Amino acid sequence: MAIAQQNYCQQSFYSDFIYSVEQVNFLCEVMQRHNLIDNLARFLWTIPPIEEYRYSESVLKAQAFISFHK
């Protein structure tokens, strides 16, 4: 399967995820700032495994933040 076709299939499968990358970044930063560790951990599990989301700096920082506090 070509990469473009695979990305399209992933995106259409996760089309019910309602947040943009910018909104995900903002939510991760706010939850970290307010030490909402459990909420942040649950939110991270809802993010689809699409490169734009998973490899954004804010999401990676949030994952490290959760790992440090658990």
N, C-alpha and C positions, 0 to 999 in steps of 0.2 A: 504494500500500500504506500503510495507516495506521501511525503511529509505533509504537503498542503491538504491532501484529502484526509489524512489522519487528524490534523489540527481541526479541520472542519467538523469531523465526526465528534471529536472531543468537545468542541464548543457547542454543537447542537445538543449533545447529550447533557451538558451542564447549563443549558439555556435558562433553567429556572433560577440560577444564581443571579441575584438582582443587583449586586454591587459592581461598580466599575473598579478598575485597578486603583484609581485615585482615592475612591471611597474606602477601599480595603486598607490602603496605606494609612489614611486618616484614622480609621477605627483602631488599627493596631497601635498607632502612636498614642492615641487618647487612652486606651485601656492600659498601656504600659505606664503612662504618666500618672494614672490614678491607682496603680497597683491592683488592677482587676485581673488577677492571675487566672483564676478559674474561668471567668468569662472569656478572657483572651484565648485560653487553651481550647475551650469549646468552639469559639469562632474560627480558630485556625483549622479545626477538623472539617469545617463546612466549606472551606475554600477549595474549588475544583483544582485538580492537578494539571493545570494549564500553565505553561512557562511564564506568561506575563504576570500571573498572580504569584506563583510559588517562588520565583526567583527575584521578586522585587526586594529592594533593600529593607523596607519596613517589615515585610513578612519574615525575612531571614533574621532580622533583629528580634522580632517578637518570638520566634522559635528559640533563639538563644536565651532570651529573657525567661521563657517558660522553663527551659532546661536548667538554667541556673537556680531558679526558685523551687524546683521540685526535688 
